[in-house]
């Protein structure tokens, strides 16, 4: 299978809300395609794709595991991504390099918050998708309701290509709307075999209705087929397959499948859908990058110069550092030297591996369309471009969300200081949303991540993989600060201490920007009042001042800083003087801009039996939360609200207590919002007191 044409390669991911069954679907795909010979289960810790100890213990996916399998003469590289919001970076980097995705939905839960989040992430990268409605055997399963939710909530043109035969405990199989046959799965061999039979009489009318809907949607995509449809009222099977494929790749249609992975039904048809409808590398547009300041494109072809994107770093105790890379063009052989154009360094590829979860298969070369692990690229980081030195290109990197929570950390034994530092930086190398820093005021190491679970897993990994036991402080929210009114002023930095002195004079204007706008630096100096070579030093001074805001000591965000005038001295002016002047000027002006503290607001969804709805609603309101909606999902109530992250510590225990263990919740970062003034004063007071004590 190594010399397959590009048209026979599929690079796909499975994405969904937590607990929709992603890993179980992945395990069934490996089983039915012959990659594994026994069924791995999440609930008993035998899932191939969840190979980490923490994943097996908790029954959740933490890292995106890659594997390769075959179906209908096609090679499928599959990435099983996490559903928990704390590990959103794994989803982000996977979608960046995949050609297509399977969007998984629970037949009971439908479109849930994290479903929306990963859907938005996939749309950002223009990833074509097919949908699979899983857990059709569960009480409350409703295939057609989920299809409606995909259309309504996600705004997608969801088109069923199968419909279920029965539901809940009566779920038996599928009606394939393309062949108009019923597929019944044999439970004696765990669904490995199935047979076709006529559509049950009680489903004939429903099947005809949805077949007509499918054909109509196909006809809408092509004028020639529309004419044929209007004339004959139907289309041929090959015509349907061909037009759905085109429309799926163009992201105009989402074909919808269904089944029950746990009960071994519907997975083979899903694999057919991956092969028939999702794109090969040659079906997607050329990858865009830059050659200096000029835009450059690389077509997905082995004849183009080599280019690849490093999208994930992983450490292996035996082989060192793995760099997961997607090859977009050309080919690379073991032992070859590649240019890391992001960092402008050349490195030698020691080994090329095709991954199967945490097992490997050595390759002589990697070609266009491959997703492989490279060994030997010690200086390569997530998002770096690898290419040939003769024809360099820099591809667009991967954007990751900023951490929202921090904790202080120190080794239980002082002798482990260096060991802990090495472990933390190794983990930070793997995970771009995990940041290691040092607080100069408190003299503590501080680690930041996407939530309590994220940091808990990383501390646990440090213990298991690196042998470092650490003591951690109370989690702290990643507050920000910003100005609210425009201010303008100047600062003159003059220092004379014998010999050459220091002189810099800057005039600045600070303007607040909208939430999430970030930082903008504008140079309006005219007539050489500040020489051009000192302007970068002014910007560096501003950035330094923004790293620890003068109001409460948190990073400053969402500000435009304009330097519009100043003066300099022929002898005494230098970069250091202008950095210092800009730093002082910003700090003074920011305190005049009526600053406020911003806090991360989380979108919270609690699923609870009706009996505990009042208690759950009250618990959200007590935490300064705003309830946005109350819905029903089967026999459960779903409460959605916005709650400050600072109020959500320990909420898992609270929810269990007030619902006798029957309610569950999920949360994800939504936006930053101003803290009420009374609370802002308290936050500043506590921060100053803590710094004094330390």
ChimeraX attribute file (.defattr): number of C-alpha atoms within 10 A of each C-alpha:
attribute: neighborCount
match mode: 1-to-1
recipient: residues
	/A:1	9
	/A:2	9
	/A:3	7
	/A:4	11
	/A:5	13
	/A:6	20
	/A:7	15
	/A:8	20
	/A:9	23
	/A:10	27
	/A:11	24
	/A:12	27
	/A:13	27
	/A:14	28
	/A:15	30
	/A:16	28
	/A:17	27
	/A:18	20
	/A:19	17
	/A:20	23
	/A:21	25
	/A:22	28
	/A:23	29
	/A:24	26
	/A:25	24
	/A:26	22
	/A:27	26
	/A:28	28
	/A:29	23
	/A:30	24
	/A:31	18
	/A:32	22
	/A:33	17
	/A:34	13
	/A:35	16
	/A:36	15
	/A:37	10
	/A:38	15
	/A:39	18
	/A:40	21
	/A:41	19
	/A:42	23
	/A:43	13
	/A:44	10
	/A:45	19
	/A:46	15
	/A:47	21
	/A:48	25
	/A:49	28
	/A:50	29
	/A:51	18
	/A:52	18
	/A:53	12
	/A:54	17
	/A:55	18
	/A:56	21
	/A:57	13
	/A:58	12
	/A:59	18
	/A:60	21
	/A:61	25
	/A:62	24
	/A:63	22
	/A:64	22
	/A:65	24
	/A:66	24
	/A:67	23
	/A:68	19
	/A:69	18
	/A:70	21
	/A:71	18
	/A:72	11
	/A:73	11
	/A:74	19
	/A:75	22
	/A:76	21
	/A:77	23
	/A:78	27
	/A:79	28
	/A:80	30
	/A:81	28
	/A:82	27
	/A:83	27
	/A:84	21
	/A:85	23
	/A:86	22
	/A:87	22
	/A:88	23
	/A:89	24
	/A:90	25
	/A:91	26
	/A:92	21
	/A:93	23
	/A:94	26
	/A:95	28
	/A:96	22
	/A:97	24
	/A:98	25
	/A:99	26
	/A:100	28
	/A:101	26
	/A:102	25
	/A:103	23
	/A:104	25
	/A:105	29
	/A:106	28
	/A:107	29
	/A:108	24
	/A:109	21
	/A:110	24
	/A:111	25
	/A:112	18
	/A:113	20
	/A:114	20
	/A:115	23
	/A:116	16
	/A:117	17
	/A:118	21
	/A:119	20
	/A:120	13
	/A:121	18
	/A:122	23
	/A:123	13
	/A:124	12
	/A:125	14
	/A:126	17
	/A:127	24
	/A:128	26
	/A:129	31
	/A:130	26
	/A:131	24
	/A:132	27
	/A:133	28
	/A:134	29
	/A:135	28
	/A:136	31
	/A:137	23
	/A:138	17
	/A:139	14
	/A:140	17
	/A:141	25
	/A:142	23
	/A:143	26
	/A:144	14
	/A:145	14
	/A:146	21
	/A:147	24
	/A:148	18
	/A:149	16
	/A:150	23
	/A:151	16
	/A:152	13
	/A:153	12
	/A:154	15
	/A:155	10
	/A:156	16
	/A:157	19
	/A:158	23
	/A:159	24
	/A:160	23
	/A:161	25
	/A:162	29
	/A:163	23
	/A:164	24
	/A:165	20
	/A:166	16
	/A:167	20
	/A:168	17
	/A:169	11
	/A:170	11
	/A:171	20
	/A:172	23
	/A:173	26
	/A:174	25
	/A:175	25
	/A:176	21
	/A:177	22
	/A:178	17
	/A:179	12
	/A:180	19
	/A:181	18
	/A:182	25
	/A:183	23
	/A:184	20
	/A:185	21
	/A:186	16
	/A:187	14
	/A:188	8
	/A:189	10
	/A:190	16
	/A:191	19
	/A:192	17
	/A:193	14
	/A:194	18
	/A:195	11
	/A:196	14
	/A:197	12
	/A:198	11
	/A:199	18
	/A:200	13
	/A:201	9
	/A:202	9
	/A:203	16
	/A:204	13
	/A:205	12
	/A:206	12
	/A:207	23
	/A:208	13
	/A:209	12
	/A:210	17
	/A:211	23
	/A:212	16
	/A:213	16
	/A:214	22
	/A:215	26
	/A:216	18
	/A:217	20
	/A:218	25
	/A:219	23
	/A:220	15
	/A:221	16
	/A:222	12
	/A:223	10
	/A:224	10
	/A:225	21
	/A:226	20
	/A:227	13
	/A:228	13
	/A:229	18
	/A:230	11
	/A:231	9
	/A:232	9
	/A:233	12
	/A:234	18
	/A:235	18
	/A:236	12
	/A:237	13
	/A:238	10
	/A:239	14
	/A:240	18
	/A:241	15
	/A:242	13
	/A:243	21
	/A:244	27
	/A:245	23
	/A:246	18
	/A:247	20
	/A:248	21
	/A:249	24
	/A:250	16
	/A:251	17
	/A:252	16
	/A:253	23
	/A:254	26
	/A:255	23
	/A:256	25
	/A:257	27
	/A:258	28
	/A:259	31
	/A:260	25
	/A:261	24
	/A:262	19
	/A:263	17
	/A:264	22
	/A:265	31
	/A:266	29
	/A:267	25
	/A:268	20
	/A:269	18
	/A:270	22
	/A:271	18
	/A:272	13
	/A:273	21
	/A:274	24
	/A:275	23
	/A:276	14
	/A:277	24
	/A:278	28
	/A:279	28
	/A:280	25
	/A:281	25
	/A:282	19
	/A:283	15
	/A:284	17
	/A:285	11
	/A:286	16
	/A:287	15
	/A:288	14
	/A:289	20
	/A:290	14
	/A:291	14
	/A:292	10
	/A:293	7
	/A:294	8
	/A:295	12
	/A:296	16
	/A:297	14
	/A:298	19
	/A:299	19
	/A:300	23
	/A:301	19
	/A:302	17
	/A:303	11
	/A:304	15
	/A:305	21
	/A:306	26
	/A:307	32
	/A:308	30
	/A:309	26
	/A:310	26
	/A:311	25
	/A:312	25
	/A:313	24
	/A:314	16
	/A:315	15
	/A:316	10
	/A:317	8
	/A:318	6
	/A:319	10
	/A:320	12
	/A:321	22
	/A:322	23
	/A:323	26
	/A:324	24
	/A:325	25
	/A:326	27
	/A:327	25
	/A:328	28
	/A:329	25
	/A:330	22
	/A:331	22
	/A:332	24
	/A:333	16
	/A:334	18
	/A:335	15
	/A:336	13
	/A:337	18
	/A:338	23
	/A:339	22
	/A:340	27
	/A:341	20
	/A:342	18
	/A:343	14
	/A:344	12
	/A:345	13
	/A:346	18
	/A:347	18
	/A:348	16
	/A:349	18
	/A:350	14
	/A:351	20
	/A:352	25
	/A:353	22
	/A:354	21
	/A:355	19
	/A:356	19
	/A:357	19
	/A:358	14
	/A:359	12
	/A:360	14
	/A:361	11
	/A:362	13
	/A:363	15
	/A:364	11
	/A:365	17
	/A:366	23
	/A:367	23
	/A:368	25
	/A:369	29
	/A:370	23
	/A:371	28
	/A:372	28
	/A:373	26
	/A:374	22
	/A:375	19
	/A:376	18
	/A:377	21
	/A:378	14
	/A:379	13
	/A:380	23
	/A:381	20
	/A:382	20
	/A:383	22
	/A:384	23
	/A:385	28
	/A:386	31
	/A:387	29
	/A:388	21
	/A:389	17
	/A:390	10
	/A:391	12
	/A:392	23
	/A:393	29
	/A:394	23
	/A:395	25
	/A:396	16
	/A:397	17
	/A:398	19
	/A:399	12
	/A:400	14
	/A:401	13
	/A:402	14
	/A:403	19
	/A:404	23
	/A:405	22
	/A:406	25
	/A:407	19
	/A:408	21
	/A:409	18
	/A:410	19
	/A:411	18
	/A:412	14
	/A:413	12
	/A:414	10
	/A:415	9
	/A:416	16
	/A:417	15
	/A:418	11
	/A:419	15
	/A:420	24
	/A:421	15
	/A:422	14
	/A:423	21
	/A:424	22
	/A:425	15
	/A:426	17
	/A:427	21
	/A:428	19
	/A:429	20
	/A:430	19
	/A:431	22
	/A:432	23
	/A:433	22
	/A:434	23
	/A:435	19
	/A:436	18
	/A:437	14
	/A:438	12
	/A:439	11
	/A:440	8
	/A:441	10
	/A:442	14
	/A:443	11
	/A:444	15
	/A:445	17
	/A:446	19
	/A:447	23
	/A:448	25
	/A:449	27
	/A:450	24
	/A:451	22
	/A:452	19
	/A:453	14
	/A:454	19
	/A:455	20
	/A:456	13
	/A:457	14
	/A:458	19
	/A:459	21
	/A:460	16
	/A:461	20
	/A:462	21
	/A:463	15
	/A:464	13
	/A:465	12
	/A:466	17
	/A:467	14
	/A:468	23
	/A:469	18
	/A:470	18
	/A:471	12
	/A:472	17
	/A:473	12
	/A:474	10
	/A:475	17
	/A:476	17
	/A:477	20
	/A:478	21
	/A:479	24
	/A:480	25
	/A:481	26
	/A:482	27
	/A:483	24
	/A:484	19
	/A:485	14
	/A:486	17
	/A:487	20
	/A:488	20
	/A:489	15
	/A:490	20
	/A:491	20
	/A:492	20
	/A:493	18
	/A:494	14
	/A:495	13
	/A:496	10
	/A:497	7
	/A:498	6
	/A:499	6
	/A:500	11
	/A:501	15
	/A:502	20
	/A:503	24
	/A:504	27
	/A:505	23
	/A:506	26
	/A:507	20
	/A:508	22
	/A:509	20
	/A:510	23
	/A:511	19
	/A:512	21
	/A:513	19
	/A:514	10
	/A:515	15
	/A:516	11
	/A:517	12
	/A:518	13
	/A:519	15
	/A:520	14
	/A:521	15
	/A:522	14
	/A:523	16
	/A:524	11
	/A:525	18
	/A:526	12
	/A:527	8
	/A:528	11
	/A:529	14
	/A:530	23
	/A:531	14
	/A:532	12
	/A:533	10
	/A:534	18
	/A:535	19
	/A:536	14
	/A:537	21
	/A:538	26
	/A:539	22
	/A:540	18
	/A:541	23
	/A:542	22
	/A:543	20
	/A:544	17
	/A:545	23
	/A:546	23
	/A:547	14
	/A:548	16
	/A:549	21
	/A:550	19
	/A:551	20
	/A:552	21
	/A:553	17
	/A:554	19
	/A:555	20
	/A:556	27
	/A:557	23
	/A:558	20
	/A:559	25
	/A:560	17
	/A:561	22
	/A:562	19
	/A:563	23
	/A:564	18
	/A:565	19
	/A:566	19
	/A:567	15
	/A:568	21
	/A:569	13
	/A:570	7
	/A:571	10
	/A:572	16
	/A:573	22
	/A:574	18
	/A:575	19
	/A:576	16
	/A:577	25
	/A:578	28
	/A:579	26
	/A:580	24
	/A:581	25
	/A:582	31
	/A:583	22
	/A:584	20
	/A:585	25
	/A:586	30
	/A:587	17
	/A:588	17
	/A:589	21
	/A:590	28
	/A:591	16
	/A:592	18
	/A:593	18
	/A:594	14
	/A:595	20
	/A:596	22
	/A:597	25
	/A:598	22
	/A:599	22
	/A:600	22
	/A:601	23
	/A:602	22
	/A:603	22
	/A:604	25
	/A:605	22
	/A:606	21
	/A:607	23
	/A:608	24
	/A:609	16
	/A:610	13
	/A:611	11
	/A:612	18
	/A:613	21
	/A:614	10
	/A:615	13
	/A:616	22
	/A:617	18
	/A:618	13
	/A:619	16
	/A:620	23
	/A:621	14
	/A:622	12
	/A:623	16
	/A:624	14
	/A:625	23
	/A:626	17
	/A:627	18
	/A:628	12
	/A:629	10
	/A:630	15
	/A:631	11
	/A:632	14
	/A:633	14
	/A:634	13
	/A:635	12
	/A:636	18
	/A:637	19
	/A:638	22
	/A:639	21
	/A:640	24
	/A:641	19
	/A:642	23
	/A:643	24
	/A:644	23
	/A:645	25
	/A:646	18
	/A:647	16
	/A:648	19
	/A:649	15
	/A:650	9
	/A:651	14
	/A:652	14
	/A:653	10
	/A:654	15
	/A:655	22
	/A:656	14
	/A:657	12
	/A:658	16
	/A:659	17
	/A:660	10
	/A:661	13
	/A:662	13
	/A:663	21
	/A:664	15
	/A:665	16
	/A:666	19
	/A:667	23
	/A:668	21
	/A:669	21
	/A:670	14
	/A:671	15
	/A:672	19
	/A:673	16
	/A:674	18
	/A:675	19
	/A:676	12
	/A:677	11
	/A:678	8
	/A:679	11
	/A:680	17
	/A:681	15
	/A:682	11
	/A:683	16
	/A:684	16
	/A:685	13
	/A:686	12
	/A:687	13
	/A:688	13
	/A:689	11
	/A:690	12
	/A:691	13
	/A:692	10
	/A:693	7
	/A:694	9
